[in-house]
Amino acid sequence: MTQDTEPTQVETPVDPAPAEQAAPQQAGAAENAADAHVQDLERSVTEFKEKWLRAEAENQNLMARAKRDVEDARQYAVQKFARDVVEAAENLRRALDSLPAQTEGEDTVVTKMREGIESTERSFLSILERHGIKSDNPAGKAFDANLHQAMAEQPSAEHTPGTVMQAWTPTWTLHGRLLKPAMVVVAKAGDAQ
């Protein structure tokens, strides 16, 4: 036998413990890095989802507002024209009011003229109502500055103060929106003497 290979000498294996301990530490660090990356991705997803939901809500609001604006434009585009048209309706009423009171045995020309103007007024008001233009006689109602324009105040023992005693013109609305206020005379408390 040679000195190099003695049967009693056995090579001792290298202690594997440090290598085995290093592998779990590296695996744990990799898992922590992966978990951190997953958490970052989940945060990003949450942020993007919130941004998307906000943008979607904003878009829905914008669409609803645009739809409302288009509807308002469609309904109220004729407002200036409608204001002029109600002048014609008021003129028909003035024509009727200017005729003498109906009496028995009055001239047939006056009777026919009254009937013709009344028929024209009814037809005209019906057309206006079909297109959303309505009139309201405020006489006897409480004065409302949003619907009435006070032309005068008169003391009255018969009417409650703030009540419309007389309406010179009706209140005109277009689809519920004020078109032309009524010209009215409002009752005020009687003078104490």
C-alpha positions in Angstrom: 0.0 0.0 0.0 1.0 3.4 -0.6 1.0 6.4 1.6 -1.5 8.1 -0.6 -4.2 5.6 0.0 -4.4 4.3 3.4 -7.4 2.1 4.0 -8.0 3.6 7.4 -8.3 7.1 6.1 -11.7 8.0 4.9 -12.4 11.2 3.4 -14.9 13.1 5.4 -17.6 14.8 3.5 -17.9 18.6 3.6 -20.5 19.8 5.9 -23.6 20.5 3.8 -25.3 22.6 6.4 -24.2 26.1 5.2 -25.3 25.4 1.6 -28.7 24.0 2.7 -29.2 27.0 5.0 -28.3 29.5 2.2 -30.9 28.0 -0.2 -33.9 28.6 2.2 -32.8 32.1 2.9 -32.5 32.8 -0.9 -35.9 31.2 -1.4 -37.5 33.3 1.4 -36.0 36.5 -0.1 -37.4 35.5 -3.5 -40.8 34.8 -2.0 -40.8 38.2 -0.2 -39.8 40.0 -3.4 -42.6 38.1 -5.3 -45.1 38.9 -2.5 -44.1 42.6 -2.6 -44.4 42.6 -6.4 -47.9 41.0 -6.2 -48.9 43.6 -3.6 -47.6 46.4 -5.9 -49.6 45.0 -8.8 -52.7 44.6 -6.7 -52.4 48.3 -5.6 -52.0 49.3 -9.2 -55.0 47.3 -10.2 -57.0 48.9 -7.4 -55.9 52.4 -8.4 -56.6 51.9 -12.0 -60.0 50.4 -11.2 -60.9 53.4 -9.1 -59.7 55.8 -11.8 -61.7 53.9 -14.4 -64.9 53.9 -12.2 -64.5 57.7 -11.7 -63.9 58.3 -15.4 -67.0 56.1 -16.2 -69.1 58.0 -13.7 -67.9 61.3 -15.2 -68.7 60.1 -18.7 -72.2 59.0 -17.6 -72.8 62.5 -16.0 -71.5 64.2 -19.1 -73.8 62.1 -21.3 -76.8 62.8 -19.1 -76.0 66.6 -19.0 -75.6 66.6 -22.8 -79.0 64.8 -23.2 -80.6 67.3 -20.9 -79.1 70.2 -22.8 -80.3 68.8 -26.1 -83.8 68.3 -24.7 -83.9 71.8 -23.2 -82.7 73.3 -26.6 -85.4 71.3 -28.4 -88.1 72.4 -26.0 -87.1 76.0 -25.4 -85.5 77.0 -28.7 -88.8 78.6 -29.8 -89.0 80.7 -26.6 -88.5 84.0 -28.3 -90.9 83.1 -31.1 -93.4 81.9 -28.5 -93.2 85.1 -26.6 -94.1 87.0 -29.8 -96.9 84.6 -30.6 -98.6 85.1 -27.2 -98.8 88.8 -28.1 -101.2 87.8 -30.9 -103.3 85.8 -28.4 -103.4 88.8 -26.1 -104.5 91.0 -29.0 -107.4 88.6 -29.8 -108.5 88.9 -26.2 -108.2 92.8 -26.4 -110.3 92.7 -29.6 -113.0 90.8 -27.8 -112.9 93.0 -24.8 -113.2 96.1 -27.0 -116.5 95.0 -28.5 -119.6 96.4 -26.8 -121.4 94.1 -24.4 -123.7 91.6 -26.1 -127.3 92.8 -26.0 -130.5 91.3 -27.3 -131.3 92.6 -30.8 -127.7 93.8 -31.5 -126.6 94.1 -35.1 -125.8 90.7 -36.7 -122.5 92.0 -38.0 -121.3 92.6 -34.4 -122.6 89.2 -33.3 -120.9 87.4 -36.2 -117.7 89.4 -35.6 -117.7 88.5 -31.9 -118.4 84.8 -32.7 -115.6 84.8 -35.3 -113.0 86.3 -32.9 -114.0 84.0 -30.1 -113.7 81.0 -32.4 -110.3 82.2 -33.6 -109.1 82.7 -30.1 -110.2 79.2 -28.9 -108.5 77.6 -31.9 -105.4 79.7 -31.4 -105.1 78.9 -27.7 -105.7 75.2 -28.5 -102.8 75.2 -30.9 -100.6 77.0 -28.4 -101.4 74.4 -25.7 -100.6 71.5 -28.0 -97.1 73.0 -28.3 -96.6 73.5 -24.6 -97.6 77.2 -24.3 -100.2 77.7 -21.6 -101.9 80.8 -20.1 -103.1 81.2 -16.5 -105.4 84.0 -15.2 -104.0 84.9 -11.8 -107.0 87.0 -10.6 -107.9 86.0 -7.1 -104.6 84.2 -6.4 -101.7 85.2 -4.2 -99.2 87.5 -5.8 -96.1 85.5 -6.9 -93.1 87.7 -8.0 -91.9 84.7 -10.1 -95.0 84.7 -12.2 -96.6 88.2 -11.9 -95.5 91.7 -12.5 -97.2 94.2 -10.2 -98.3 97.2 -12.2 -100.2 98.8 -9.3 -101.3 98.4 -5.7 -104.7 99.4 -4.6 -106.3 99.4 -1.1 -109.1 96.8 -0.8 -111.4 95.8 1.9 -112.6 92.8 -0.1 -109.3 91.2 -0.9 -106.5 89.9 1.4 -103.4 92.1 1.1 -101.0 90.5 -1.5 -103.9 89.0 -3.6 -104.1 89.7 -7.3 -107.2 91.9 -7.7 -107.1 92.2 -11.4 -105.0 90.7 -14.2 -104.4 92.9 -17.3 -102.7 90.0 -19.0 -102.4 86.3 -18.2 -99.2 84.4 -17.1 -97.8 82.6 -20.1 -95.5 79.5 -19.7 -93.7 77.3 -22.2 -93.4 73.7 -20.9 -93.8 75.0 -17.3 -91.1 77.7 -17.7 -92.1 81.3 -17.4 -92.5 82.9 -20.9 -94.2 86.1 -20.0 -95.4 87.3 -16.5 -98.9 88.5 -15.9 -99.4 92.2 -15.5 -101.5 92.5 -12.4 -103.0 94.9 -9.8 -102.3 93.7 -6.2 -104.5 94.4 -3.2 -102.9 96.2 -0.2 -104.3 96.9 3.2 -106.9 99.6 3.3 -105.9 103.1 4.6 -106.8 103.6 8.2 -108.7 106.9 8.8 
